[in-house]
Amino acid sequence: MGTSTSNPVVSADASVQSQPPSPPVGCPMHEEKMKGCPLKKESENGASENFPAPPHQERAYDYVSCPMRASRQMTPEDVDPSNMMPPPNQRPSPDQPFSLSTEREESNIPRAGSRNNWVYPSEQMFWNAMLRKGWRWKEDDIKKGDMTNIIKIHNQNNEQAWQEILKWEALHLKECPCGPELIRFGGKAKEYSPRARIRSWMGYELPFDRHDWIVNRCGKEVRYVIDYYDGGEVDQQTYKFTILDVRPAFDSLSAVWDRMKVAWWRWTS
């Protein structure tokens, strides 16, 4: 990945640093996360009624490996007792040419209304999602190892996007000392943002993807627009190749003010 084109200029003291993910629930070395900021109200089981868990996050930690295990095999606890089958999004497709891992990785992105972080999809989940979107594999189209690389690139893109959001959110550290949490997100690949269209009129390429991320800033919902641009060859060590343009959407006067401040800092720096 390249350097974001929208990094706010903030002091190092104001930067919000992400914490490394804790061992998943159920690991022998797991330590329960602290309940955290007093401003965050949670139910007894750690979830919030205001931010219900999306279906793909339910039982997500069942598929996250403990740090002391190199790999994770399917266990009886993973099987739905009602039909003796794994969760639907982890099932191999009928014509799948090779087996794929069902293991999932915990992100560094806090999930709103929960003590847990968001958990990335497994190779099998990603494969099934592509099929639902109309993609069909061919024998020379994709190999088993390609899915591993795709997952690593996908996860790296999301981690970098969150780091860019944290830089913007550092502008609001005083009003939200707990830091932001991700509520939900959605892809809008064909809905180019006004900024992306203006750049294309100036001769620059259009982004190959766009996401809108909705963040909880201590009770206030804030929308971020993320444009993904091709950054060239994939770095085989870090799996970075995307240039991200991350910024708060013009949904409020606060967002407009943030964008104006950062533009002025860049202009005068």
Steps between C-alpha positions, in 0.01 A plus 500: 500500500613851443471803719150631548418821317292629788709469817413773751799683644484445875761488772637168616355557847151522353522183295268221602699177502331166443570214735607156379214252501452300816490121491153383395244390752561143611877497461685384812699824510198721436447790735161668496512848357436784738154646475676813380371850481224593747321670211439165332191325628490126447266225597610216724619289204709783358269588211294812453140511389582815304761317292385141441763264366474433126441134407855443374638606839291257704721217630787662309745432782427129469715511187786714634807299594658523841850654477660172609343301214644508152173398339146418595301193406124467498372383838162363611423839657508658153211285377139616524329229712171557316637371169852380587647744245746789531362856476367568147762759406777250581367218282691408181310576180374195304751533213792636701828369349702498823453529875537838667581603854217596734737672740438869566725779624415758762547859387619803696167673433268531803142392431247750631295378794730206574814418692623318190664617180374434150606161363604461137341237272664167437614385157184290472276793593673724246460237228129462575454878502657527154265229370199688638616807305496303176866402470571154358836326522689338214776243522766752394331792672595454865705263711472404864801715594342800330217500754752522783659803336162660434406471867832653609458793259139549612597505868793733442277746311258514791773544759647792307157658452440486875836661573406788269166540678682512835707792373184695425340397827804631688354845429219408741705336773377740767132441429547124457795380710386137460573504130270403212334167422381367167122455483456377143640533150391453141650481154403750229739409221295661223386805697795730447538777755497864380869524589583195288304637203673838521837325506403299192406823316853621577646192333547268800372144511173411668518284814444129451288483816327716757382427853298704745582428864268616780688571823371547852669806656384460859133497404523700176488325163760624252526383140836461326550462126788278387613497137737219397756568225737257333849548645686262270657167585407326824773509765556130570616573855221731616231428239458874446420636157202733538508878533219609732321834501321511836301797625182583694196549278345845472209394721541760775655836577752320720619292204521807278704678765734203535559488127562876487748487789698215347503667157634820660768310694615332181504825309705680764732216605 
